[in-house]
Amino acid sequence: MAGLFARVTPILLVWVCDLVAGMLAWLLVTFDITRSHVRLDQGED
């Protein structure tokens, strides 16, 4: 059981890190798009 856990843990860590990185990238892109839309709206006024 311990051997299986030791084998799976690095894979889980990589998967979790990848998931978090993907979420952060998505949030940054979404925030950037929202910010540029706001900037465009303000520019039209």
KAHUCOR-V24521 format. One line per field, one symbol per residue. ss: DSSP state (H for helix, E for strand, L for the rest). psi: psi as a letter, one per 30 degrees, with the letter a starting at -180 (. if undefined). Layout:
ss=???
psi=???
//
This chain:
ss=LHHHHHHHHHHHHHHHHHHHHHHHHHHHHHHHHHHHHHHHHHHHL
psi=eeeeeeeeeeeeeeeeeeeeeeeeeeeeeeeeeeeeeeeeeeef.
//
